[in-house]
Amino acid sequence: MSVRKPTTLTLPVPLPLDSGQALDAAQIAYESYGELAADKSNAILVCHALTGDQYLASTHPVTGKPGWWDRMVGPGKPIDTARYFVICANVIGSCLGSTGPASPAADGKPYAMRFPVITIRDMVRGLVGLLDGLGIERLHAVVGGSMGGMQALSLAANFPGRTERVLAIATTARHSAQNIAFHEVGRQAIMADPAWAGGDYYASSKQPDAGLAVARMAAHITYLSEEGLTEKFGRRLQDRPDGSAGEKSFGFDADFQVESYLRYQGSGFTRRFDANSYLYITRAMDYFDLAEEFAGEQGGGQLAAAFAGSSARFCLVSFDTDWLYPTAESRHIVHALNAAGAPVSFVELSAPYGHDSFLLDVPPLDRVVRGFLGG
């Protein structure tokens, strides 16, 4: 697989934002895989989820682990890099090279909380700026799961004609009250950490790691299913450092294996992610309401109006154990696409892993991806 070194493109014009502000000289960090056809007809844009990045199918420089969708992208894989030119970019607001809260502002100091609040549509504007910089006018497909699916839908709605296919997996067209509530718990955990210091912690030796770890723990629970947690951990007790097994501490150590697992997830996350980026990206997801974006323009807030100008083919995929973005959310999008007269296919897959199923080994998903992209 031809993998280009991580690359950063600086947008030549200010990036307009929904808040009314603009980002000057915004940078978009991305990786690409495969070779772009002479007529540029084989490009696929893969959009990442909340805590993802551009390291789609290559070794992550911080963790040393394989790319977050390495199982899906590569030669002969469902997103076949022997056939397609695959691009994945870090969204604005994040912390892996694209302009975000940790980036230097005009005065040379990190933006911190001076960074403007962004939306999913703002992220997509940055991605479209990247495509323009690469000279790609029309994608073969845009693909994304979770927040990546929001970006895929937003691109199809706000930039009709820029893609032939849209594959949106385990996603939604709007964030529910429950989703917003979970995100607010995480944000409050970060902001309650004394080391957060109002967001101005970049020059300090202390980072808000404790708050960010709790935020990650709370969010990670929503990515899993009760069935998966029960099968993997149940109520099994954790082995003790002294070698004793299956004994309660009668204290507040990680007695249960599931507690230890969540603590591990939280502590590992702080080594690769920025707390302020977490605040900004979760807020962008909470603001996402695709129908609301088109209220008063074409259809008074009807979701079908968002897709009225799109010529793309759509495929929606949900999972039966995903309670974060349940199947009903995907059906809502499908009904809107039907009302807009857009060609759409839909499948609910059975998997025990909850929302994270799109990242894990679910062979039926591989077949759907391969078939839709190649059909």
N, C-alpha and C positions, 0 to 999 in steps of 0.2 A: 504494500500500500504506500503510495506517495504521500508523505506527510510533510507539509511545509512548517518551518519553524514558527513559533508564535509571532504574530505580526500585529502591529497597531496602526490603524489608519486614523489620521486626524481629519475631521470633517472640515471642508474648506469654507463653509458658511455657518453662522450661528444656528444652533439646533433649537427651534421653537418648542416651547413647553406649554402644556395645557394651563398651567398656572399664570400664563402671561409673560413669564420670564423666558430667558434664552441662555443656552450654554455656549460660550465662545470657545472655539478650537477644541470641541469635545473629541475625545479619543475613544475609539472602538477597538478593543483587543479581540482577535479572532484566530482560529486555526482553520485550515482547509485540508481536505483529503481527496486524493484522486486527481484526475486531470480534467480541466475545462475544455469542452468540445469547441471546435473552431467557430461554430455558430452560437456558442454559449447556451445551448438548449438543454444541457444536462445538469444544471445546478440545483441542488437541494439545500435549503436552509433549515437547520435543526435548531430549535429554540430551547433553551434550558429552563429548568424549574428554579424555584426560589433560591436555593443554596448551591445551584449548579454553576457551571463556568464553561469556558471555551474548550476545555480539555475533554472533548467528546469521546475520542477513541485513542488517546495517547496518554502516556504516563503523567500523572499530576505532579507538578514540580515541588509541591509542598508535602504531600502525603506519600508520594512514591507509589501510589496505587494506580491500577488501570483506569482509563477514562470512564466517565460515569455511564456511557452507553456503549462500551467496548463490545459487548455481546451482540449489539444490533448493527454496528457500523464497521465495515471492513470488506476486503475482497471476498466475494461469495456469500456475504452475510445479507440479511434482508435489505439493508441500505447498502447496496453493493458499490464499493469505491472503485471497482474495476469498470464500472459502468457510469457512475455518477460523480460529479464534482460536489463534494459535501462541505458546507460551511457551518461553523458554529461560533457565535460571538458572545462575549461577556456583555451583559446588558449594562446600560448606563445606570449609575447608582450602586453598582456592585464594587468589588474590591480586588479583582484579578486582572487589572490593567486598563479597564474602561474607566472613564471619568466618573468619580463618585465622591462621597464625603471625605475620603482620605486623600484625594487628589489635591494638588496645590491650586489655590485660587490665584487671582491676579496679584495679590501681595506676597505670593510665595509660600504662604502658610496653608495648611490643610483647610478645605472648606469647613469641615466638621458640620455643625448645624446651620451654617450659612448656605449649605447646599440646598438648591430649590427642591421642593417636594415634586416628585415625578409620578407619572401614571404609566399604565401598560402601553397606552398609545404613544407616549413619549419614548418608551423603550423601542417600540416598533419604528418610530421615526428615525432613531439612531441606526437600526438595522437596515432600513431602506437607504439611508445615507451611505452605509457600507456597500450595499449592492450597487449603488450609483458609482461609488469609487472603484468598484471592480468591473464596471461596464456591463453589469447583468441587468437587463431590462425586464426579463420575465423568467421566473423560476419554473423548473419542472414541478417542484413541490415545496411546500413549507410544512414542517413536521414539528410537533411539540406535545409534551405531556405535562399535566398540571399547569403551572404558570406558563410553561412553554406553549401549551395548548391555547391559553388566553392570547398570547402573542400571535399565534397562527391565525386565530379567528379575527383578531384586530387587524392584522395585515390584510386579510381578505376583504374585510369590511371597509377599511379606510383607504386602501390602495388597490382597488379593483383593477384587474388586468395585470397585476404584477406576478401572479402565480397561476399555474394550470390546475394544481391539486392542493388540497388542504387536508392534512391528517391531524386531527385533534384527539388526544388520548387522555382519559381520566381528567376531564377539565370541566369548565363552566363558563357561561356567558355573564355571570355576575357573582359577586361574593355574598354569601348568605350571612345572616346575623350571627349564626353559630361560628362561621369561619372568622368573622371579624372579632368575635369574643375571644377565641383562642389566640389570635394574633395580639390582641390587647394585653392579655396575660403575659405574653412574651415581652412585649415592649415595656410594660411596667416593671418586669423583673430586671431588664437592662437599666432602665432609668433610676431604679431604686438602689442600684449598686453604687456605693460612694465613689468608686473609681471611675464611673461614667463621667463625672465632673461636668455635667451639662453638655456632654458630647466633646469636650475639649481635652482629650486624654492622649493625643498622639505623641506629645513630647514627654509624657510621663513614663516612669518605669512601671507604673501600675495601670493595667488595662481592666475594663469591666468584664473580666472573664467569668466571674461567678454568675452575674446576671445573664450573660449570653448563654452560658451552659444551661441554666434553668429554662431559658426561652427555647433552646434546642430540645431539651427533654420534653417540654410540654407539647411542642409541635410534632416531635417524632411519634408520640403516642397516637396522634391523629393520622399518621401515615400507615399505621398497622391495623390489623383486624383483631377482634377478640379471639377468633379461632386460631389465628397465627400466634398470638401471644400465649394462649393456653397451651398450644402444642409445643411451642419452643421452650416455655419457662414454667407454665403451671404455677404451683405454689412451692416449687422446689427451693430449698435453702442453699445459700452460697457456701462454698468451702471456706474455711478460716485460714488466715495466714499461718497460724501455728500448726496447720495440718488437720485440725478437727473438721469434720464434715457434718452437715445437716443439723447444726445446733444453733439455737437462737442466742443472740448476744444479750438480750434483755436491755438493749440500748438502741441507739439510732445509727448504727453502722448499716451497711447494705446487707441485711440478713437474707433477702430474697434475691434470686438470680436476676429477676426482672429489674430490681433496683440497681444492681451492679451494671447491668446492660445499659440502662438509661444514663447512669453517671459516666460510663465510658463514652457514650454517644455525645454527651454534653462537653466533656473535657476535650475530646478529639476535635470537635467542631471549632473550639476557640483558637485552635492552632492554624486554621485556614480561612477564617471569616472575620469580618469587621463588624463590630456591634452597631455602629451607626448605619452601615449598609443594611443590616437586618431591619432596623427601624424604617428606613426609607422604602425598601422593597416590599415589606409587609403592608405598608401604608398604600403603596401603589396597587397591590392586589386587592386591598379592601375597597379602594375607590372604583375598581373595575365593575362597570355595568354597561355592556355594549349597547343595550337598547336605549339607555339614558343618553348616551353620546349622540344619538340620532333623534332625540326628542325635539319636536318643533321644526325639524328640517325636512324629513320625508314621511314620517309616519306617526308622529306623536308619541314616540317612545316604544313603538312596537319593534320587537327584535327582528322581525322579517324585514323591516326597512333597512336594517344594517347591511343586509346581504342583497339588496335590490339591484345594485350595480355590479355584482360579482359574476364573472363568467367561469369561475372555477368549479371543479368537481370536489365534493367533500366526502370525507369518511370520518365518522365519530365512533370511538371505542370507549366502552366503560367496563368496569369490573364489578361483579356481584357482591364483593366484600368491601368495596370502597364506600365508607360512610362519610368521608370528607367531601367528595364530589360524587354523590351517588348517581345511579343510572337515570334517575328522574331528571337530573340536570342536563344530561346528554340528550334525552328525549325532547326536552324543551327546545334545545338548539335545532334538533332534527325537524320538529314541527315548524319552527320558524323558517328553516331552509325550504321545506316543502311549500310553505305559504309564499315564499319568494320565488318559487319555480326553479330553485337550484337543484342540480343532480346531487343526491346524497345517499350514501349507504351507512348503515349503523349495525353494530354488533355489541352485545353484552357478553363478555367472556367470564368464565368461572375460574377463579384463582383464590387461594387461601391467604394471600399476602396483604389485602387491603389496598390502600391507595398506592403503595409502593410497587404494586404488581407490574406497572409499566416498565420498571427498572430491572425486574428480576426474570428468572427463567420461566416464561410462560409461552411454550411453543405455539399455541394458537395465535398469539399476537404476532409472532414472527411471520406466520403465513398471511395474516391480514396485511401487514406492512409490505411484504414482498409483492403480494398480489395487487394492492392498490397502487403502489408506485409504478409497477410494471404494466398495469392494465391500460 
